[in-house]
Amino acid sequence: MNKIKILSDNLANQIAAGEVVERPASVVKELVENSIDAGAHRIQIDIELGGRRLMRVADDGEGMARDDAVLAFERHATSKIKTLEDLSAIQTLGFRGEALASIASVAKVELITKTEEDTAATRVYIEGGKLRDVKDLARTVGTTIAVRDLFFNTPARRKFMRSEATENYHLTNIVTHYALANPEVSFVLTNNGREVLRVSPARDLRERAYQIFGANLIESLLPVSGGREFVAKINGFISAPRERRTTRDAQYFFINGRFVRDKIIAGGLLEGFRSVLPHGVYPVAFLFLDIPVEEIDVNVHPAKTEVRFRRSEAVKEVISEAIRQALVSAGIVVDAKTQTPAMPDVQNVPMSNVKESNFDGILHGANAGFQSKMEFAPETSAENLDVPVENFKVQVTNENPIFQKANEQESNAQKTESANKTSNFEIPVFSDEFEQIAEIKSQNSNEQNQIAQIANELENDVPLADHSTANAVLPPVDSAEKIPKSIEVENLSSAKIRPIGQLHESYIIAVDDEGMLLIDQHVAHERILFDKFRLKETERAIESQNLLLPETFDLTPAQAAAFAEIETELENYGFGLMRLSGRTIAIKSVPTDLPPSEARNLLAEILDTVEREKRGGAKATLRDSIAASLACKAAVKVNMKLTTEKMQWLIDKLLTTSSPTTCPHGRPVILRLTMKDIERGFHRT
């Protein structure tokens, strides 16, 4: 008996449906693409119960004749390609001929279509892949496809569908993508009878982005344009560094008008922002790539959301170059060729972007060759240090007469904006020179003459290390990369930990009986605030501060869907919010620990991150996510100078939290360098 048999058409279509129809959003994607290919100028999408009950897409495209309407549900039936050569030169969005057949095999589908030449429209009804009815009906020119009871005949797949909120998010997201890609087309999206998105035809991408995301985001967008012939042409917009997200959901990529999810494009985008954005945050991006059809293969994924590049590295390089040039034009990064900040393009960049440009990455890169500055607390001196001071840099102050000339020189350098001077004039010295400077006021007159001579050399730009008493070159220093270790909670005691200073105004340097501790001030405060918010949430409402003037915030369609789910939780955390017309909300009050200027960014971050499974997940997970985001925004930042009292307060409070050694996101808070490790490093053991 033969073991191999030909599958029935119905079974084959259901297998194909497993590849094409991942979720309701996959159905809407295929139907919207068909409407765009049909030349539609207006597309309306109606969904009910997250797509389970109904997904209806209506357009004013060219429509189909009766015979084509029936034939369209056959497998591999398409009007887009005819020959093998057509397959390698795809210009349309849909072309595989599997979508309608696959959708019809797992749902109840009604198609109503009419061409301009026909006197009546045609209605085709298919249930579970079987043709049930074909008849005439009244309709204007165009096509309407209604998909009801998705997966009604495959209960196993219906059981694995996500919550209604999650499916609504994906449905809204896919419509947003194609509304961006086709600004000349009008889109209307309704969810359970409530309008979620309505955009009229726009002149260009910028106007369409304004319709969807509002004016706040548009003010932060920088134009991108560039590319190479025969590789890729790129245009679109990216956000200035101050407009950032914690997920990639605000990144929209299109290749030849087709929405794609691609690691090559995402990698090129991040490469362009290298040293500009910190790790874990992502820019907003609307990037459109025009690539010769012979350079890509769009037939590598059933849902057509992935492509294959013939020269992927070249495409990635083109993207990163265009992104970098956009940042250079805005004055955000330096021009690699001239090593000077480029003048911003005032015609394309709002002045607010130029004023608030983030030069942290530039300064960090410019000072990469210098050792990190270490600032000690006022009561700390060289004599009571337990570790050698070799290779340290001493910050110059007006209290040291040896450096008065140097301070004057620093002041003059700041006035002339000399590129060879930093905000703190720093001189590398050896340990014996450190002691000499500490005891400078007790030196005799001969030493004072020597000091005057050294100061005179400093005035003439002669570094101290070149003086006859210190003419040796600083030797290489062994790396301590492998020595610091994570620390256990039971090994900490607030009574024994004493802060002695800051490293780069970002890390607290402290000592205890075991050795030296390095504490990340931002994540330490983040852990303190996280426990505070979670405790107050379970005991009583968090205190709020009213804003003098309420701040309005335009939500994206996806954010509006998320806001409806978590509005109550946000109010429990101290936000006073009021929904205005459309997708606009007003922020009336914020938690007392949160700076009012961070309110809008925090809300955007919460609404962007609390999605997918989180919105359909447990309440405790949702609350933890909101508390973690709120703590991150309200915590002290890096590059922030702290007094000794503030550092001690942070340490004391940290040790009373539920997890002093990790932040709410799982990152370490404290690293230890024990005395044994130090002695071993100096070969004392």
Secondary structure, 3 states (H helix, E strand, C coil): CCCCCCCCHHHHHHHHHHHHCCCHHHHHHHHHHHHHHCCCCEEEEEEEHHHCCEEEEEECCCCCCHHHHHHCCCCCCCCCCCCHHHHCCCCCCCCCCCHHHHHHHCCEEEEEEECCCCCCEEEEEEECCEEEEEEEECCCCEEEEEEECCCCCCHHHHHCCCCHHHHHHHHHHHHHHHHHHCCCCEEEEEECCEEEEEECCCCCHHHHHHHHHCHHHHCCEEEEEEEECCCEEEEEEEECCCCEECCCCCEEEEECCEEECCHHHHHHHHHHCCCCCCCCCEECEEEEEECCHHHEECCCCCCCCCCEECCHHHHHHHHHHHHHHHHHHCCCCECCCCCCECCCCCCCCCHHHHHCCCCHHHHHHHCCCCCCCEEECCCCCCCCCCCCCCCCEEECCCCCHHHHHHHHHHHHHHHHCCCCCCCCCEEECCHHHHHHHHCHHHCCHHHHHHHHHHHHHHHCCCCHHHCHHHCCCCCCCCCCCCCCEECCHHHCCCCCCEEEEEECCCEEEEEECCEEEEEEHHHHHHHHHHHHHHHHHHHCCCCEEEEEEEEEEECCHHHHHHHHHHHHHHHHCCCEEEECCCCEEEEEEEECCCCHHHHHHHHHHHHHHCCHHHCCCCHHHHHHHHHHHHHHHHCCCCCCCCCHHHHHHHHHHHCCCCCCCECCCCCECEEEEEHHHHHHHCCCC
